[in-house]
Each structure stands twice: as C-alpha cells, then as structure tokens.
Amino acid sequence: TLGEMGDSPEPSSGGHVVRSLEIDTISLLHVTENENSSSENKKNILTRGFESIGIDSELGYTLLGVISGIVLGFIFSATFPPPPDRTLPVRIVGFPGAIFLNLLKMMVLPLISGSMVSGVCALNGSGSETGRLARDTLIYFAVTTIIAVILGLVLVTTIQPGVGADLGSLGSSSNAASSSAP
C-alpha cells in the first residue's frame, strides 16, 4: 500500500523528491456525497415537486403546459374582444394546418408499405411460409383499415363535428369567386 512506502522524502534517480501519498477514503466518500447533493440541488423546484408526489418530471411538465395553455386561452378570450374579421385567425392557422395534414397523408402509405415489404424481406423462411405471412399481413392491414374507417364513420355521425358552426362568413368569399367565374 501507499503507507508502506514511507512518509519521508526519498531522492529519486533524477534528484527529485518523491513523497508517498495517502488517500483518505472517508474524505473521498464525503466529496462524492457532496457532488450527489449538489446535483439534487440543481433540480428546480417543479421537478422536485413532481417527484415528491410520484409524477415523472416529463409528464408533469406536459400536464403543466396543457393546463397553462387552457388557462391562458380563457384569459385571452375574456380579455381581448374577437376580431371584426373572424376569418383571419382561420386563414392564418388553416394554411399551415392543411400543409401539415397533407404531409401526414403523403407519408402514411409509403411508411406502411415500406415497413410491410421490409418485414417480409427480412424473413429467412421457405417460400410457402413467406407467402402465408404476406397473406396474413395484408389481411391484417385490410382489417385494421376497415375498423378505422368504421370507427371514423361512427364517431362522425355521433359527434357531428361542425354542426351549429356559422360557416356562412367563411363561404361568402369563395362563393363570390366561384360565381364570377364562367
């Protein structure tokens, strides 16, 4: 051990003095505990609050964001009057929303088809086994698509989104443009 080497300075071959080092393990443990406690102190009060009630910090921040968005929405809608041209917010938010939905539609079919093809190609089985798996995959895809369509139709007929909305002001500009065209 280091203590057996002696505590007195000994000259080395180069004329330098070499001293033995004794490391106190208790002081090392104390330093490690201080580093851990400092990382605990670096957590902000919200993270410690979420962890104290047993909620993951990411979930807690997500819930906090949703709740604060709802509260700010109520505050702004009560504070500021609606704009005289009600179609302006729809036009501002509608265009990026339509682009986003079209991009999603554009990506769905290639992703599903590509994942099905790569899954079938990754098989190392016989031809009949691969054919059976491909058939089962296509049947599964068709059945889940049919279930999604039925669920969508049922929800649209029961919830009836858009019923009661005044769409007359939105359609007036498009009706005027379509009536002027021959």
Secondary structure, DSSP 8 states (H G I E B T S, - for coil): -TGGG-SS-EE-TTS-EE------HHHHHHHHHHHHHHHHHHS-HHHHHHHHTT--HHHHHHHHHHHHHHHHHHHHHHHS---SSTHHHHHHHHHHHHHHHHHHHHHHHHHHHHHHHHHHHT--S-HHHHHHHHHHHHHHHHHHHHHHHHHHHHHHHHH-TTTT---HHHHHHHHHHHHH--
